[in-house]
Amino acid sequence: MRSVSVYSATFVVALAVAAGAVVAYGSWRTTVALTIFGLVATALVLSRAILSVASRSGGAAETESAESRELRVPRFVFYLGAGTIGLLTVRPAFAFTASDWIFFACFALTCIVLFTSRTERHYLVPATITVGVGLFALGGFISSFGAIGTIESLSIVARLLYLTVVWFWLATVLLETRRHVEIATAAWVASAALSSAGALAQVFYGDIIPGGDSSWGRMTGFTPHFNHLGGLVAIAFVPALMLAIDSPRRQLRVFGTVIVGFLAAGLLLSGSVGGLLATVCSITFWIAIRGMTFQTGVRLAATGVVGAALVFALGATGDPIDRITRVTSAEEAAAGTGGTLYTRLDGYDEAWSRIAEQPLIGVGLDEQSSQAVLGPKLVHNMLINQWFTAGILGLLGLLMIIWGVVVTGVRLVRESADDVRVLATAFIASLLAFVVFGMGEPILFVRYGWFPAALLVALHAQRRRAGATSAAHDFESRRFMTSPEHNSLVPR
């Protein structure tokens, strides 16, 4: 853990110096170019590091303890929450989704079980992630005092705290074996497929989903916006592929193949260029790390055919080439009928002007404060937007969270047994899809984006517990070997 902290501190200091130099001497275009270069270079270095597997021993124990069995009911509720993550339009009360309410109940049940059974659970969320959340919260807290809607801004800070530290801790407590993580993954990708099925229903029956919207040939499924459906599907795509190709159980492979088919249909029906780009990037990364075999190629082709068949056989129309042309069209941008790439670049330009004026403190995370500076525009970039709203501490905090999750995943891939390595690789690719999609959308505070990170943290906790159990066993063995009782048993 000490080495992670040293790397993280060095990374933050270097990033702060670079950010200050860019603000002082460069334009936002220069920053975007340097950021893209840095991300590509980091991805190449990271890929090379992951490919150098240190060892394949030390997988997480699959035997449930007595304490684990006591948590079966909260764990089932966790699975139910994962299975409703994609139903963003189902909001029973107070604007919270059904998944939010289910996870609230899960957290309460977990606390009750731990308290009544007097079971101790250590805090196993990596320190880098925790420090990053603290930095973001501090930046958001400071920026909220100058915001128009101070209470709303503070509530958004609290939401990120809940989505990271609290939710990650819940995953470490309840998902104690690899099988637990696999079940949670299956429930999560099924929820994304269910939302895609809602998009298919909209093709036939129109706007039958409350809170959804279908227009311009694009469908939303059980999400409030086309791009939400694209992001939801993109982030869940590789984990579903992993189940379809690498699961040791035939039932899960069949299940994963069907799920990928629905996800492919949902991706096309959403018409989300960012979702398509994120999916392509995550699949490419996953194949580069996992490797391509003939069997893998056949299964990838089969899952692709299932998705294409669903779209074309049902008469759905989702032309990604047409969408890319419209998004990048300067003529449609001038006419106000498309060209969203250019409107987003305009938003970056205006946000950068505010950042250059005051890089330390943001305008606040509430919607009114952003509108006071940008008007109706939004900053469709998870990094620029956090700097704009939560200041430099918010940006550095977010980068530390992502860095901490990635480092955690890299260590799992390099040092775990093959069954855990398969899961960790898929979750890193899923996180990559979240980051790529977030470069064009303001989606930081959505549960479906952070779910792969929560699963990686759960695998990390399993490894920590297995290591602690092994160390304790070795200690007891050495103590017995040197004890008088053992010496009395040795024949003289």
Contacts in CASP RR format, 6 or more apart in sequence:
PFRMAT RR
TARGET T0000
AUTHOR 0000-0000-0000
METHOD contacts of the structure
MODEL  1
MRSVSVYSATFVVALAVAAGAVVAYGSWRTTVALTIFGLVATALVLSRAI
LSVASRSGGAAETESAESRELRVPRFVFYLGAGTIGLLTVRPAFAFTASD
WIFFACFALTCIVLFTSRTERHYLVPATITVGVGLFALGGFISSFGAIGT
IESLSIVARLLYLTVVWFWLATVLLETRRHVEIATAAWVASAALSSAGAL
AQVFYGDIIPGGDSSWGRMTGFTPHFNHLGGLVAIAFVPALMLAIDSPRR
QLRVFGTVIVGFLAAGLLLSGSVGGLLATVCSITFWIAIRGMTFQTGVRL
AATGVVGAALVFALGATGDPIDRITRVTSAEEAAAGTGGTLYTRLDGYDE
AWSRIAEQPLIGVGLDEQSSQAVLGPKLVHNMLINQWFTAGILGLLGLLM
IIWGVVVTGVRLVRESADDVRVLATAFIASLLAFVVFGMGEPILFVRYGW
FPAALLVALHAQRRRAGATSAAHDFESRRFMTSPEHNSLVPR
1 126 0 8 1.000
1 127 0 8 1.000
4 126 0 8 1.000
4 127 0 8 1.000
4 128 0 8 1.000
4 404 0 8 1.000
4 407 0 8 1.000
5 127 0 8 1.000
5 128 0 8 1.000
7 407 0 8 1.000
8 128 0 8 1.000
8 131 0 8 1.000
8 400 0 8 1.000
8 403 0 8 1.000
8 404 0 8 1.000
8 407 0 8 1.000
11 399 0 8 1.000
11 400 0 8 1.000
11 403 0 8 1.000
12 396 0 8 1.000
12 399 0 8 1.000
12 400 0 8 1.000
15 396 0 8 1.000
15 399 0 8 1.000
16 392 0 8 1.000
16 396 0 8 1.000
18 34 0 8 1.000
19 359 0 8 1.000
19 392 0 8 1.000
19 395 0 8 1.000
20 359 0 8 1.000
22 30 0 8 1.000
22 31 0 8 1.000
22 34 0 8 1.000
23 355 0 8 1.000
23 356 0 8 1.000
23 359 0 8 1.000
27 352 0 8 1.000
28 348 0 8 1.000
28 349 0 8 1.000
28 352 0 8 1.000
28 384 0 8 1.000
31 352 0 8 1.000
32 348 0 8 1.000
35 383 0 8 1.000
43 285 0 8 1.000
43 432 0 8 1.000
46 406 0 8 1.000
46 410 0 8 1.000
47 285 0 8 1.000
47 288 0 8 1.000
47 289 0 8 1.000
49 410 0 8 1.000
49 414 0 8 1.000
50 289 0 8 1.000
50 410 0 8 1.000
50 413 0 8 1.000
50 414 0 8 1.000
50 425 0 8 1.000
50 428 0 8 1.000
51 289 0 8 1.000
52 414 0 8 1.000
53 413 0 8 1.000
53 414 0 8 1.000
53 415 0 8 1.000
53 421 0 8 1.000
54 414 0 8 1.000
54 415 0 8 1.000
55 414 0 8 1.000
55 415 0 8 1.000
56 416 0 8 1.000
56 417 0 8 1.000
56 418 0 8 1.000
56 421 0 8 1.000
57 417 0 8 1.000
58 415 0 8 1.000
58 416 0 8 1.000
58 417 0 8 1.000
58 463 0 8 1.000
58 466 0 8 1.000
58 467 0 8 1.000
59 178 0 8 1.000
59 416 0 8 1.000
59 417 0 8 1.000
59 419 0 8 1.000
59 420 0 8 1.000
59 462 0 8 1.000
59 463 0 8 1.000
59 466 0 8 1.000
60 177 0 8 1.000
60 178 0 8 1.000
60 416 0 8 1.000
60 420 0 8 1.000
60 459 0 8 1.000
60 462 0 8 1.000
60 463 0 8 1.000
60 465 0 8 1.000
60 466 0 8 1.000
61 177 0 8 1.000
61 462 0 8 1.000
61 465 0 8 1.000
61 466 0 8 1.000
61 469 0 8 1.000
62 177 0 8 1.000
62 178 0 8 1.000
62 179 0 8 1.000
63 177 0 8 1.000
64 176 0 8 1.000
64 177 0 8 1.000
65 176 0 8 1.000
67 117 0 8 1.000
67 119 0 8 1.000
68 176 0 8 1.000
68 177 0 8 1.000
70 113 0 8 1.000
70 117 0 8 1.000
70 119 0 8 1.000
71 110 0 8 1.000
71 113 0 8 1.000
71 173 0 8 1.000
71 174 0 8 1.000
71 176 0 8 1.000
73 109 0 8 1.000
73 113 0 8 1.000
74 106 0 8 1.000
74 109 0 8 1.000
74 110 0 8 1.000
74 113 0 8 1.000
74 174 0 8 1.000
75 174 0 8 1.000
75 175 0 8 1.000
75 180 0 8 1.000
77 102 0 8 1.000
77 105 0 8 1.000
77 106 0 8 1.000
77 109 0 8 1.000
78 103 0 8 1.000
78 106 0 8 1.000
78 170 0 8 1.000
78 171 0 8 1.000
78 174 0 8 1.000
78 175 0 8 1.000
78 184 0 8 1.000
79 183 0 8 1.000
79 184 0 8 1.000
79 187 0 8 1.000
80 102 0 8 1.000
80 187 0 8 1.000
81 98 0 8 1.000
81 99 0 8 1.000
81 102 0 8 1.000
81 103 0 8 1.000
81 106 0 8 1.000
81 187 0 8 1.000
82 99 0 8 1.000
82 184 0 8 1.000
82 187 0 8 1.000
82 188 0 8 1.000
82 191 0 8 1.000
82 451 0 8 1.000
83 99 0 8 1.000
83 187 0 8 1.000
83 188 0 8 1.000
83 190 0 8 1.000
83 191 0 8 1.000
83 194 0 8 1.000
84 90 0 8 1.000
84 97 0 8 1.000
84 98 0 8 1.000
84 99 0 8 1.000
84 102 0 8 1.000
84 191 0 8 1.000
85 99 0 8 1.000
85 188 0 8 1.000
85 191 0 8 1.000
85 192 0 8 1.000
85 232 0 8 1.000
85 447 0 8 1.000
85 448 0 8 1.000
85 451 0 8 1.000
86 99 0 8 1.000
86 191 0 8 1.000
86 192 0 8 1.000
86 194 0 8 1.000
86 195 0 8 1.000
86 222 0 8 1.000
86 223 0 8 1.000
86 232 0 8 1.000
86 448 0 8 1.000
87 97 0 8 1.000
87 98 0 8 1.000
87 99 0 8 1.000
87 191 0 8 1.000
87 194 0 8 1.000
87 195 0 8 1.000
87 222 0 8 1.000
88 97 0 8 1.000
88 195 0 8 1.000
88 222 0 8 1.000
88 223 0 8 1.000
88 224 0 8 1.000
88 228 0 8 1.000
88 232 0 8 1.000
89 209 0 8 1.000
89 210 0 8 1.000
89 211 0 8 1.000
89 212 0 8 1.000
89 220 0 8 1.000
89 221 0 8 1.000
89 222 0 8 1.000
89 223 0 8 1.000
89 224 0 8 1.000
90 97 0 8 1.000
90 98 0 8 1.000
90 222 0 8 1.000
91 97 0 8 1.000
91 98 0 8 1.000
92 98 0 8 1.000
92 101 0 8 1.000
93 101 0 8 1.000
96 104 0 8 1.000
97 447 0 8 1.000
99 191 0 8 1.000
99 447 0 8 1.000
100 447 0 8 1.000
103 167 0 8 1.000
103 170 0 8 1.000
103 447 0 8 1.000
106 170 0 8 1.000
106 174 0 8 1.000
107 166 0 8 1.000
107 170 0 8 1.000
110 170 0 8 1.000
110 173 0 8 1.000
110 174 0 8 1.000
113 119 0 8 1.000
114 121 0 8 1.000
114 173 0 8 1.000
121 172 0 8 1.000
121 173 0 8 1.000
123 169 0 8 1.000
124 169 0 8 1.000
124 172 0 8 1.000
124 457 0 8 1.000
124 460 0 8 1.000
124 461 0 8 1.000
124 464 0 8 1.000
124 465 0 8 1.000
125 165 0 8 1.000
125 168 0 8 1.000
125 169 0 8 1.000
125 172 0 8 1.000
125 457 0 8 1.000
125 461 0 8 1.000
126 404 0 8 1.000
126 405 0 8 1.000
126 407 0 8 1.000
126 408 0 8 1.000
126 457 0 8 1.000
126 460 0 8 1.000
128 400 0 8 1.000
128 401 0 8 1.000
128 403 0 8 1.000
128 404 0 8 1.000
128 407 0 8 1.000
129 164 0 8 1.000
129 165 0 8 1.000
129 168 0 8 1.000
129 400 0 8 1.000
129 401 0 8 1.000
129 404 0 8 1.000
129 405 0 8 1.000
129 408 0 8 1.000
129 457 0 8 1.000
130 165 0 8 1.000
131 397 0 8 1.000
131 400 0 8 1.000
132 396 0 8 1.000
132 397 0 8 1.000
132 398 0 8 1.000
132 400 0 8 1.000
132 401 0 8 1.000
133 160 0 8 1.000
133 161 0 8 1.000
133 164 0 8 1.000
133 165 0 8 1.000
133 397 0 8 1.000
133 401 0 8 1.000
134 397 0 8 1.000
135 393 0 8 1.000
135 394 0 8 1.000
135 396 0 8 1.000
135 397 0 8 1.000
135 400 0 8 1.000
136 157 0 8 1.000
136 160 0 8 1.000
136 386 0 8 1.000
136 390 0 8 1.000
136 393 0 8 1.000
136 394 0 8 1.000
136 397 0 8 1.000
136 398 0 8 1.000
136 401 0 8 1.000
137 157 0 8 1.000
137 160 0 8 1.000
137 161 0 8 1.000
138 393 0 8 1.000
138 394 0 8 1.000
139 361 0 8 1.000
139 362 0 8 1.000
139 390 0 8 1.000
139 391 0 8 1.000
139 393 0 8 1.000
139 394 0 8 1.000
140 153 0 8 1.000
140 157 0 8 1.000
140 362 0 8 1.000
140 364 0 8 1.000
140 365 0 8 1.000
140 389 0 8 1.000
140 390 0 8 1.000
140 391 0 8 1.000
140 393 0 8 1.000
140 394 0 8 1.000
141 154 0 8 1.000
141 157 0 8 1.000
142 361 0 8 1.000
142 391 0 8 1.000
142 393 0 8 1.000
143 153 0 8 1.000
143 361 0 8 1.000
143 362 0 8 1.000
143 363 0 8 1.000
143 364 0 8 1.000
143 365 0 8 1.000
143 389 0 8 1.000
143 390 0 8 1.000
143 391 0 8 1.000
144 150 0 8 1.000
144 153 0 8 1.000
144 154 0 8 1.000
144 157 0 8 1.000
144 364 0 8 1.000
144 365 0 8 1.000
144 366 0 8 1.000
146 361 0 8 1.000
146 363 0 8 1.000
146 364 0 8 1.000
146 369 0 8 1.000
147 153 0 8 1.000
147 363 0 8 1.000
147 364 0 8 1.000
147 365 0 8 1.000
147 366 0 8 1.000
147 368 0 8 1.000
147 369 0 8 1.000
148 366 0 8 1.000
148 368 0 8 1.000
148 369 0 8 1.000
148 372 0 8 1.000
149 364 0 8 1.000
149 366 0 8 1.000
149 368 0 8 1.000
149 369 0 8 1.000
150 366 0 8 1.000
152 365 0 8 1.000
152 366 0 8 1.000
152 367 0 8 1.000
152 368 0 8 1.000
153 364 0 8 1.000
153 365 0 8 1.000
153 366 0 8 1.000
153 369 0 8 1.000
156 365 0 8 1.000
156 366 0 8 1.000
156 445 0 8 1.000
157 365 0 8 1.000
157 390 0 8 1.000
159 445 0 8 1.000
160 444 0 8 1.000
160 445 0 8 1.000
163 445 0 8 1.000
163 447 0 8 1.000
163 450 0 8 1.000
164 401 0 8 1.000
164 450 0 8 1.000
164 453 0 8 1.000
167 447 0 8 1.000
167 450 0 8 1.000
167 454 0 8 1.000
168 453 0 8 1.000
168 454 0 8 1.000
168 457 0 8 1.000
171 184 0 8 1.000
171 454 0 8 1.000
171 455 0 8 1.000
171 457 0 8 1.000
171 458 0 8 1.000
171 461 0 8 1.000
172 457 0 8 1.000
172 458 0 8 1.000
172 460 0 8 1.000
172 461 0 8 1.000
174 180 0 8 1.000
174 458 0 8 1.000
175 181 0 8 1.000
175 184 0 8 1.000
175 455 0 8 1.000
175 458 0 8 1.000
175 461 0 8 1.000
175 462 0 8 1.000
176 462 0 8 1.000
176 465 0 8 1.000
177 462 0 8 1.000
178 419 0 8 1.000
178 420 0 8 1.000
178 423 0 8 1.000
178 459 0 8 1.000
178 462 0 8 1.000
180 458 0 8 1.000
181 423 0 8 1.000
181 455 0 8 1.000
181 458 0 8 1.000
181 459 0 8 1.000
181 462 0 8 1.000
182 243 0 8 1.000
182 247 0 8 1.000
182 252 0 8 1.000
182 423 0 8 1.000
184 455 0 8 1.000
184 458 0 8 1.000
185 239 0 8 1.000
185 242 0 8 1.000
185 243 0 8 1.000
185 423 0 8 1.000
185 426 0 8 1.000
185 455 0 8 1.000
186 243 0 8 1.000
186 252 0 8 1.000
186 255 0 8 1.000
186 256 0 8 1.000
188 236 0 8 1.000
188 239 0 8 1.000
188 448 0 8 1.000
188 451 0 8 1.000
189 236 0 8 1.000
189 239 0 8 1.000
189 240 0 8 1.000
189 243 0 8 1.000
189 256 0 8 1.000
189 259 0 8 1.000
189 263 0 8 1.000
190 259 0 8 1.000
192 232 0 8 1.000
192 233 0 8 1.000
192 235 0 8 1.000
192 236 0 8 1.000
192 240 0 8 1.000
192 259 0 8 1.000
192 263 0 8 1.000
192 448 0 8 1.000
193 236 0 8 1.000
193 240 0 8 1.000
193 258 0 8 1.000
193 259 0 8 1.000
193 261 0 8 1.000
193 262 0 8 1.000
193 263 0 8 1.000
194 222 0 8 1.000
195 221 0 8 1.000
195 222 0 8 1.000
195 223 0 8 1.000
195 229 0 8 1.000
195 232 0 8 1.000
195 233 0 8 1.000
195 266 0 8 1.000
196 221 0 8 1.000
196 229 0 8 1.000
196 233 0 8 1.000
196 262 0 8 1.000
196 263 0 8 1.000
196 265 0 8 1.000
196 266 0 8 1.000
196 267 0 8 1.000
196 269 0 8 1.000
197 262 0 8 1.000
198 209 0 8 1.000
198 219 0 8 1.000
198 221 0 8 1.000
198 222 0 8 1.000
199 219 0 8 1.000
199 220 0 8 1.000
199 221 0 8 1.000
199 229 0 8 1.000
199 265 0 8 1.000
199 266 0 8 1.000
199 269 0 8 1.000
199 270 0 8 1.000
200 219 0 8 1.000
200 262 0 8 1.000
200 265 0 8 1.000
200 266 0 8 1.000
200 269 0 8 1.000
200 310 0 8 1.000
200 314 0 8 1.000
200 316 0 8 1.000
201 208 0 8 1.000
201 209 0 8 1.000
201 221 0 8 1.000
202 208 0 8 1.000
202 209 0 8 1.000
202 212 0 8 1.000
202 214 0 8 1.000
202 219 0 8 1.000
202 220 0 8 1.000
202 221 0 8 1.000
202 269 0 8 1.000
203 214 0 8 1.000
203 219 0 8 1.000
203 269 0 8 1.000
203 314 0 8 1.000
203 315 0 8 1.000
203 316 0 8 1.000
204 314 0 8 1.000
206 214 0 8 1.000
207 213 0 8 1.000
207 214 0 8 1.000
209 220 0 8 1.000
209 221 0 8 1.000
209 222 0 8 1.000
211 220 0 8 1.000
211 224 0 8 1.000
212 220 0 8 1.000
212 221 0 8 1.000
212 222 0 8 1.000
212 223 0 8 1.000
212 224 0 8 1.000
213 220 0 8 1.000
213 224 0 8 1.000
213 225 0 8 1.000
213 226 0 8 1.000
214 220 0 8 1.000
217 317 0 8 1.000
217 318 0 8 1.000
218 226 0 8 1.000
218 269 0 8 1.000
218 270 0 8 1.000
218 271 0 8 1.000
219 226 0 8 1.000
219 229 0 8 1.000
219 266 0 8 1.000
219 269 0 8 1.000
219 270 0 8 1.000
220 226 0 8 1.000
220 228 0 8 1.000
220 229 0 8 1.000
220 270 0 8 1.000
221 229 0 8 1.000
221 266 0 8 1.000
223 229 0 8 1.000
223 232 0 8 1.000
226 270 0 8 1.000
226 271 0 8 1.000
226 272 0 8 1.000
227 270 0 8 1.000
227 272 0 8 1.000
227 274 0 8 1.000
227 275 0 8 1.000
227 441 0 8 1.000
228 443 0 8 1.000
228 446 0 8 1.000
229 266 0 8 1.000
229 269 0 8 1.000
229 270 0 8 1.000
229 272 0 8 1.000
230 266 0 8 1.000
230 267 0 8 1.000
230 270 0 8 1.000
230 271 0 8 1.000
230 272 0 8 1.000
230 274 0 8 1.000
230 275 0 8 1.000
230 276 0 8 1.000
230 437 0 8 1.000
231 270 0 8 1.000
231 272 0 8 1.000
231 274 0 8 1.000
231 275 0 8 1.000
231 278 0 8 1.000
231 433 0 8 1.000
231 437 0 8 1.000
231 441 0 8 1.000
231 443 0 8 1.000
231 448 0 8 1.000
232 448 0 8 1.000
233 263 0 8 1.000
233 266 0 8 1.000
233 267 0 8 1.000
233 270 0 8 1.000
233 275 0 8 1.000
233 279 0 8 1.000
234 267 0 8 1.000
234 272 0 8 1.000
234 274 0 8 1.000
234 275 0 8 1.000
234 276 0 8 1.000
234 278 0 8 1.000
234 279 0 8 1.000
234 282 0 8 1.000
234 433 0 8 1.000
234 436 0 8 1.000
234 437 0 8 1.000
235 278 0 8 1.000
235 282 0 8 1.000
235 430 0 8 1.000
235 433 0 8 1.000
235 434 0 8 1.000
235 437 0 8 1.000
235 448 0 8 1.000
235 449 0 8 1.000
235 451 0 8 1.000
235 452 0 8 1.000
236 263 0 8 1.000
236 430 0 8 1.000
236 448 0 8 1.000
237 260 0 8 1.000
237 263 0 8 1.000
237 267 0 8 1.000
237 279 0 8 1.000
237 282 0 8 1.000
237 283 0 8 1.000
237 430 0 8 1.000
237 433 0 8 1.000
238 282 0 8 1.000
238 283 0 8 1.000
238 286 0 8 1.000
238 426 0 8 1.000
238 429 0 8 1.000
238 430 0 8 1.000
238 433 0 8 1.000
239 426 0 8 1.000
239 427 0 8 1.000
239 430 0 8 1.000
239 452 0 8 1.000
240 256 0 8 1.000
240 259 0 8 1.000
240 260 0 8 1.000
240 263 0 8 1.000
241 256 0 8 1.000
241 260 0 8 1.000
241 283 0 8 1.000
241 286 0 8 1.000
241 300 0 8 1.000
241 303 0 8 1.000
241 426 0 8 1.000
242 286 0 8 1.000
242 422 0 8 1.000
242 423 0 8 1.000
242 425 0 8 1.000
242 426 0 8 1.000
243 252 0 8 1.000
243 253 0 8 1.000
243 255 0 8 1.000
243 256 0 8 1.000
243 259 0 8 1.000
244 253 0 8 1.000
244 255 0 8 1.000
244 256 0 8 1.000
244 257 0 8 1.000
244 259 0 8 1.000
244 260 0 8 1.000
244 299 0 8 1.000
244 303 0 8 1.000
245 253 0 8 1.000
245 295 0 8 1.000
245 296 0 8 1.000
245 299 0 8 1.000
245 300 0 8 1.000
246 290 0 8 1.000
246 422 0 8 1.000
246 426 0 8 1.000
247 253 0 8 1.000
247 256 0 8 1.000
248 419 0 8 1.000
256 303 0 8 1.000
257 299 0 8 1.000
257 302 0 8 1.000
257 303 0 8 1.000
257 306 0 8 1.000
258 306 0 8 1.000
260 303 0 8 1.000
260 304 0 8 1.000
260 306 0 8 1.000
260 307 0 8 1.000
261 303 0 8 1.000
261 304 0 8 1.000
261 306 0 8 1.000
261 307 0 8 1.000
261 310 0 8 1.000
262 307 0 8 1.000
262 310 0 8 1.000
263 307 0 8 1.000
264 303 0 8 1.000
264 304 0 8 1.000
264 306 0 8 1.000
264 307 0 8 1.000
264 308 0 8 1.000
264 310 0 8 1.000
264 311 0 8 1.000
265 307 0 8 1.000
265 310 0 8 1.000
265 311 0 8 1.000
265 314 0 8 1.000
265 316 0 8 1.000
267 275 0 8 1.000
267 276 0 8 1.000
267 279 0 8 1.000
268 311 0 8 1.000
268 316 0 8 1.000
268 318 0 8 1.000
268 320 0 8 1.000
269 311 0 8 1.000
269 316 0 8 1.000
269 318 0 8 1.000
271 318 0 8 1.000
271 320 0 8 1.000
271 323 0 8 1.000
272 323 0 8 1.000
273 320 0 8 1.000
273 323 0 8 1.000
273 324 0 8 1.000
273 327 0 8 1.000
274 436 0 8 1.000
274 437 0 8 1.000
274 440 0 8 1.000
274 441 0 8 1.000
275 433 0 8 1.000
275 437 0 8 1.000
276 320 0 8 1.000
276 323 0 8 1.000
277 436 0 8 1.000
277 437 0 8 1.000
278 432 0 8 1.000
278 433 0 8 1.000
278 434 0 8 1.000
278 436 0 8 1.000
278 437 0 8 1.000
278 438 0 8 1.000
279 433 0 8 1.000
281 432 0 8 1.000
281 433 0 8 1.000
281 436 0 8 1.000
282 429 0 8 1.000
282 430 0 8 1.000
282 432 0 8 1.000
282 433 0 8 1.000
282 436 0 8 1.000
283 429 0 8 1.000
285 428 0 8 1.000
285 429 0 8 1.000
285 432 0 8 1.000
286 425 0 8 1.000
286 426 0 8 1.000
286 429 0 8 1.000
287 296 0 8 1.000
289 413 0 8 1.000
289 425 0 8 1.000
289 428 0 8 1.000
289 429 0 8 1.000
290 296 0 8 1.000
290 422 0 8 1.000
290 425 0 8 1.000
310 316 0 8 1.000
311 318 0 8 1.000
326 332 0 8 1.000
326 338 0 8 1.000
326 339 0 8 1.000
327 338 0 8 1.000
327 339 0 8 1.000
327 340 0 8 1.000
327 341 0 8 1.000
328 339 0 8 1.000
328 341 0 8 1.000
329 338 0 8 1.000
329 339 0 8 1.000
330 339 0 8 1.000
330 342 0 8 1.000
332 338 0 8 1.000
332 339 0 8 1.000
333 339 0 8 1.000
333 340 0 8 1.000
333 341 0 8 1.000
333 342 0 8 1.000
333 343 0 8 1.000
343 377 0 8 1.000
344 380 0 8 1.000
344 381 0 8 1.000
344 440 0 8 1.000
346 377 0 8 1.000
347 374 0 8 1.000
347 377 0 8 1.000
347 378 0 8 1.000
347 379 0 8 1.000
347 380 0 8 1.000
348 379 0 8 1.000
348 381 0 8 1.000
348 384 0 8 1.000
350 373 0 8 1.000
350 374 0 8 1.000
350 377 0 8 1.000
351 373 0 8 1.000
351 374 0 8 1.000
351 379 0 8 1.000
351 384 0 8 1.000
351 385 0 8 1.000
351 388 0 8 1.000
352 384 0 8 1.000
354 362 0 8 1.000
354 363 0 8 1.000
354 373 0 8 1.000
354 388 0 8 1.000
355 384 0 8 1.000
355 387 0 8 1.000
355 388 0 8 1.000
355 391 0 8 1.000
359 387 0 8 1.000
359 391 0 8 1.000
359 392 0 8 1.000
360 391 0 8 1.000
360 392 0 8 1.000
360 393 0 8 1.000
361 391 0 8 1.000
362 387 0 8 1.000
362 388 0 8 1.000
362 389 0 8 1.000
362 390 0 8 1.000
362 391 0 8 1.000
363 369 0 8 1.000
363 370 0 8 1.000
363 372 0 8 1.000
363 373 0 8 1.000
363 388 0 8 1.000
363 389 0 8 1.000
364 370 0 8 1.000
364 389 0 8 1.000
364 390 0 8 1.000
365 389 0 8 1.000
365 390 0 8 1.000
369 389 0 8 1.000
370 378 0 8 1.000
370 379 0 8 1.000
370 388 0 8 1.000
370 389 0 8 1.000
378 385 0 8 1.000
378 442 0 8 1.000
379 385 0 8 1.000
379 388 0 8 1.000
379 389 0 8 1.000
379 442 0 8 1.000
380 440 0 8 1.000
380 441 0 8 1.000
380 442 0 8 1.000
381 438 0 8 1.000
381 439 0 8 1.000
381 440 0 8 1.000
381 442 0 8 1.000
382 398 0 8 1.000
382 435 0 8 1.000
382 438 0 8 1.000
382 439 0 8 1.000
382 440 0 8 1.000
382 441 0 8 1.000
382 442 0 8 1.000
382 443 0 8 1.000
382 444 0 8 1.000
383 395 0 8 1.000
383 398 0 8 1.000
383 399 0 8 1.000
383 439 0 8 1.000
385 442 0 8 1.000
385 444 0 8 1.000
386 394 0 8 1.000
386 395 0 8 1.000
386 398 0 8 1.000
386 444 0 8 1.000
387 394 0 8 1.000
387 395 0 8 1.000
398 444 0 8 1.000
401 453 0 8 1.000
402 431 0 8 1.000
402 435 0 8 1.000
405 431 0 8 1.000
405 453 0 8 1.000
405 456 0 8 1.000
405 457 0 8 1.000
406 428 0 8 1.000
406 431 0 8 1.000
408 456 0 8 1.000
408 457 0 8 1.000
408 460 0 8 1.000
409 424 0 8 1.000
409 427 0 8 1.000
409 428 0 8 1.000
409 456 0 8 1.000
409 459 0 8 1.000
409 460 0 8 1.000
410 428 0 8 1.000
411 460 0 8 1.000
412 420 0 8 1.000
412 421 0 8 1.000
412 424 0 8 1.000
412 456 0 8 1.000
412 459 0 8 1.000
412 460 0 8 1.000
412 463 0 8 1.000
413 421 0 8 1.000
413 424 0 8 1.000
413 425 0 8 1.000
413 428 0 8 1.000
415 463 0 8 1.000
416 424 0 8 1.000
416 459 0 8 1.000
416 463 0 8 1.000
420 459 0 8 1.000
420 462 0 8 1.000
420 463 0 8 1.000
423 455 0 8 1.000
423 459 0 8 1.000
424 456 0 8 1.000
424 459 0 8 1.000
426 452 0 8 1.000
427 452 0 8 1.000
427 453 0 8 1.000
427 455 0 8 1.000
427 456 0 8 1.000
427 459 0 8 1.000
428 452 0 8 1.000
428 456 0 8 1.000
430 452 0 8 1.000
431 452 0 8 1.000
431 453 0 8 1.000
431 456 0 8 1.000
434 449 0 8 1.000
434 450 0 8 1.000
434 452 0 8 1.000
437 443 0 8 1.000
438 444 0 8 1.000
443 449 0 8 1.000
480 486 0 8 1.000
END
